[in-house]
Amino acid sequence: MKYLPYKGGKAATLAGLNGEAMITGGGVHEHIAHVRAGKLRSIQQTGSKDIDAGGGKIMPSVGNFLPGIKNQLPFSGIYNLAVRRSVPKAIIGKIEKAFVAGVNSPAFAAIAKKKFFEIDIRTGKAADRRAAQVESITAATFEKLGVKGSHAGSELGLPTPAGFDKWWPPHGYKPL
């Protein structure tokens, strides 16, 4: 398989629809209308459970194929808010409080439902842990697929996904 980077899921989806690529990645929200119309077939999505796209079409969770990662799902589009570590803790606390309130708002819940996002709020150490876990999974996936230009997780100081829990927290990690 040859990895072709696109500028986002929408461009990758269009590449699949136009026959430019055989397999594409993107958000469920970018694919579901095309799956429903029979123009794309969902091989897997990275939510924690299967998604019923209607009309007998199921978008299966990757957990069906890789049961060993079920406890690490959802592994999907991750939106985060990042600030420099030098920002004073009091300010970070205020930003975190506003962020959590916004994500927990009815307006955001409506957007998440429409786009098939799973809400999984993590802050502080839990967010740091999840970011490292995502890097470990991504590096292992690219290495397994033989993606040119990617680095093995071991080259980056990352464990395999199976060894993540024993590795975390990494040597020298200092939470805020």
N, C-alpha and C positions, 0 to 999 in steps of 0.2 A: 504494500500500500504506500502511496506517496502522499505526504501531507501537504495540502495547499491552504495556506492561510488566507482568509478573507477578512474584510473590514466589517466584522460582525455577523451575527446569525442570519440577518435578513439577506445579506449578500450571498452567504453560503447556501441558504435555502433556494434562492433564485438560481444559483449554479446547479443545484440538483434538479430543479424543475426544467431547466434548459438543457440538461444532458451534459453539462460541462464537468460535473463530478458525479460519481456513482453513489457515494455516501457523503452525507453532509451532517453537520452538527449545528445546533442552534437551540433556542428556547422552545418549549412546548407551545408557547403563545405564537411563535413564528411558524410552527409546523401544523398545528391542529386543523386549521381550515383545509389545508392541502391533504391531510390524512383523511378527513371526513369526505372530501371530494374524490378520494381514490387516486390522487396524483402522486402522493408519497406514501410509503409504508414505514411505519415506525418499527425500528428494530429494538430499541430500548430508550428509556428516558431515565433520568437520574433521581427521580422522586422516590419517596419511601414506599409508595404503593402504585399499582397499575392505575391508569387513567382510562375511563370509558369515554371514547371519543364519539360514541353514538353509532347507530347503524351496524352494530356488531363489531366495530373496530376498537381494538384495545391498544393502548400505548403502554407496553409492559415495562415494569420497573427493572432496572439492571440487577436488582436484588434477586430476581428470579434466576438469573444466569450466573451470578456470582454471590451465592448465599453468604460467603465469608465476609462480605462488606455490608450486609444489611444493617449492622449496628452503626455504620458510618454514614448512612443515608439520612436526610436528603443530601445529595451531592449534586446540586444544580446551580443555576445562576446565583451567584452570591453577590449581594450588594453590601458594600461596607462603607464606613465612614472612618477615615484615618486622619490622625493629627500627629505632628512631630512629638517625639518622646519628651522634648524639652518644654512642652506646654505645661503650665502649672496644674497640679492635680485638681485643684478647686475648679478650674475652668473645664478640665476634662470631665469632671463630675457633672457639671451643668450641661455640657454637650451630650453626655451619655443619657442624662435624665430626659432631655428634649428628644433625643433620637428614639429612645424606648417609647416615649409617649406618642410620637408620630407613627411609629410602626404599629402600635396598639390601637390606633385610631380607627373608627369605622370607615373613614374614607380610604385609608391604606388597605384595610381588609377587603374592601370592594375591588380595588385595583388588583390585589393579590389573587383574589378568586377568579377574576376575569382572565388573568394571565397564567393561571395554574401554578402560582408560586406557593411554596410551603413557607410559612413564617416560622423562623427558628432564630430567635434573638440571642446573640451571644456577645458579651462584653468582657473586657479585662482579660484575665487568664484564659477563660473559656474561648474567647475570640482568638487569642494568640495560638491556643492549642488547635483550634479548627483550621486556622490559616496554614499552620505547619502540616496538618493532616492532608489538606487539599494539595499542598505542594508535593507531599510524599506520593499520593495517589496519582497525580498528574505525571510526575517524573517516572513512576513505575509503568504507567500506561504507555507513555511515549517510548520508553525503553523497550517494552514488550513488542510494540508495533514496529520498532526499528526506525523511528522517525529521525531522519537525518538532521543533524545540527542540535539535537536534544542531548542533554547530559543525564547520565545515570544518577539516580538518587544518591548513591554512595559517593559520587564525585561532588555532589552538593552538600554532603554531610547529613543526608536524610536517610531514615530507615526505610525498609520495605513497608508497605501498608500492614502486613501481618505482624511486623515487629514494632509498630508505632507505639503501642501502649507501654512496652518495656523501655522504649527510648525516651518518652516524654516524662518530664521536661528535659530538654537537652542540656548538656553541660554548659554552664555559664548563663543560662536563661535567668533574666531578672524581670519579673513583672513590675508594672507601674505601682 
